[in-house]
């Protein structure tokens, strides 16, 4: 099975155990399909147990991810390290969204003009 760099970056908890459980689950599923997708029997049972083991361990690892975030934040707060705390907070919870379209326009100068017109109408001195 090939190593996916995105999994390592976004899913730091992905490890060899999950990789082998996933491979076993995929193999059991292929065998089940090759056997004609029987609704019961040893091939079906092997598929189900393999899927169950993989999914349970995957849920455990994903839960550990949120626990890790909590621990990192707690440690930074406990040590009264404000910059580290806020850096950790921003990396875990804040998302930067870039809007490239405003009122159907995508060109920066037209968007700027629309904002200028809007604020000019809204904030005039009388």
C-alpha positions as CSV (number, residue, x, y, z in Angstrom):
1,X,0.0,0.0,0.0
2,X,1.4,3.4,-0.9
3,X,2.2,6.0,1.7
4,X,0.0,9.0,1.4
5,X,1.7,12.2,2.5
6,X,-1.6,14.0,3.1
7,X,-2.5,11.3,5.7
8,X,0.7,12.0,7.6
9,X,0.2,15.7,7.6
10,X,-3.5,15.9,8.4
11,X,-3.9,12.7,10.3
12,X,-0.8,12.6,12.5
13,X,-2.4,9.7,14.4
14,X,-2.4,7.5,11.3
15,X,0.1,4.7,12.0
16,X,1.2,1.2,10.8
17,X,-1.5,-0.5,12.9
18,X,-4.2,1.4,11.1
19,X,-2.6,0.8,7.8
20,X,-2.5,-2.9,8.4
21,X,-6.1,-3.0,9.7
22,X,-7.3,-1.1,6.7
23,X,-5.4,-3.4,4.3
24,X,-6.9,-6.5,6.1
25,X,-10.4,-5.0,5.8
26,X,-9.9,-4.2,2.1
27,X,-8.6,-7.7,1.4
28,X,-11.5,-9.3,3.3
29,X,-14.0,-7.2,1.4
30,X,-12.4,-8.2,-1.9
31,X,-12.6,-11.8,-0.9
32,X,-16.2,-11.4,0.1
33,X,-17.0,-9.8,-3.3
34,X,-15.2,-12.5,-5.2
35,X,-17.3,-15.1,-3.3
36,X,-20.4,-13.5,-4.6
37,X,-21.2,-11.3,-1.6
38,X,-22.7,-14.1,0.6
39,X,-25.0,-12.7,3.4
40,X,-23.7,-15.2,5.9
41,X,-20.9,-17.8,6.4
42,X,-17.2,-17.7,7.2
43,X,-16.3,-15.2,4.4
44,X,-19.0,-12.8,5.5
45,X,-18.0,-13.2,9.2
46,X,-14.3,-12.5,8.4
47,X,-15.3,-9.4,6.4
48,X,-17.5,-8.1,9.2
49,X,-15.0,-8.7,12.0
50,X,-12.2,-7.1,9.9
51,X,-14.3,-4.1,9.2
52,X,-15.4,-3.8,12.9
53,X,-11.7,-4.0,14.1
54,X,-10.6,-1.3,11.6
55,X,-13.5,1.1,12.3
56,X,-13.2,0.7,16.1
57,X,-9.5,1.5,16.1
58,X,-10.0,4.4,13.6
59,X,-12.6,5.9,16.0
60,X,-10.2,5.5,18.9
61,X,-7.4,7.2,17.1
62,X,-9.6,10.1,16.0
63,X,-10.8,10.6,19.5
64,X,-7.2,10.7,20.7
65,X,-6.6,13.5,18.2
66,X,-9.1,15.8,20.0
67,X,-7.7,14.8,23.3
68,X,-4.2,15.8,22.1
69,X,-5.5,19.2,21.2
70,X,-7.0,19.6,24.6
71,X,-3.8,18.5,26.3
72,X,-1.7,20.9,24.3
73,X,-4.0,23.8,25.1
74,X,-4.2,22.8,28.8
75,X,-0.4,22.6,29.1
76,X,0.1,26.1,27.5
77,X,-2.5,27.6,29.7
78,X,-1.2,25.8,32.8
79,X,2.3,27.1,32.1
80,X,0.9,30.6,31.7
81,X,2.4,30.9,28.3
82,X,0.0,33.2,26.5
83,X,1.6,33.3,23.1
84,X,1.9,29.5,23.0
85,X,-1.7,29.1,24.1
86,X,-3.1,31.4,21.5
87,X,-0.8,30.0,18.8
88,X,-2.1,26.5,19.6
89,X,-5.7,27.8,19.8
90,X,-5.5,29.4,16.4
91,X,-3.9,26.4,14.8
92,X,-6.6,24.1,16.1
93,X,-9.8,26.1,15.9
94,X,-9.5,29.2,13.7
95,X,-9.9,28.8,10.0
96,X,-8.8,31.4,7.6
97,X,-11.3,31.8,4.8
98,X,-10.4,33.7,1.7
99,X,-13.3,35.1,-0.2
100,X,-12.5,35.7,-3.8
101,X,-16.0,36.7,-5.0
102,X,-18.1,39.6,-3.9
103,X,-21.5,40.3,-5.4
104,X,-20.6,38.1,-8.4
105,X,-17.3,39.9,-9.1
106,X,-13.9,38.4,-8.8
107,X,-11.7,41.3,-9.9
108,X,-10.1,43.1,-7.0
109,X,-10.5,46.7,-8.4
110,X,-14.2,46.1,-9.1
111,X,-14.7,44.6,-5.6
112,X,-12.9,47.6,-4.0
113,X,-15.1,50.0,-6.0
114,X,-18.3,48.2,-4.8
115,X,-17.2,48.4,-1.2
116,X,-16.4,52.1,-1.7
117,X,-19.8,52.8,-3.2
118,X,-21.6,50.9,-0.4
119,X,-19.8,52.8,2.4
120,X,-20.1,56.1,0.6
121,X,-23.9,55.6,0.5
122,X,-24.1,54.3,4.1
123,X,-21.9,56.9,5.8
124,X,-22.5,60.4,4.4
125,X,-22.4,63.6,6.5
126,X,-25.5,65.8,6.5
